[in-house]
């Protein structure tokens, strides 16, 4: 069932969302300062490609004051708006019964898109 959900997700917007994250990651990686943020965009892009059957967990290994500072910079420079976008798409998809599983995937993406540092995507 996860494969079918992922294929439908990919066809109806997941591919374009992932491409947006990948292009943003490439642009951020062009600067030395933007490399950590670009890597987080790549993480978000991979999650946007295949969200069914994956979950976001907090890693205690990378969480510290540096992750906190980088998450604050991320939120101020666009992470808040990315999370709002996922919330809006999730609410719009929740209107229909068919869209509920896809809305749940958008709500899963809110957590990692708001504060990606110190988070990891793992298989269910």
Secondary structure, 3 states (H helix, E strand, C coil): CHHHHHHHHHHHHHHHHHHHHHHHHHHHHCCCCCHHHHHHHHHHHHHHHCCCCEEEEECCCCCCHHHHHHHHHHHHHHHHHHHHHHHHHHHHHHCCCCCHHHHHHHHHHHHHHHCCCCEEEEEC
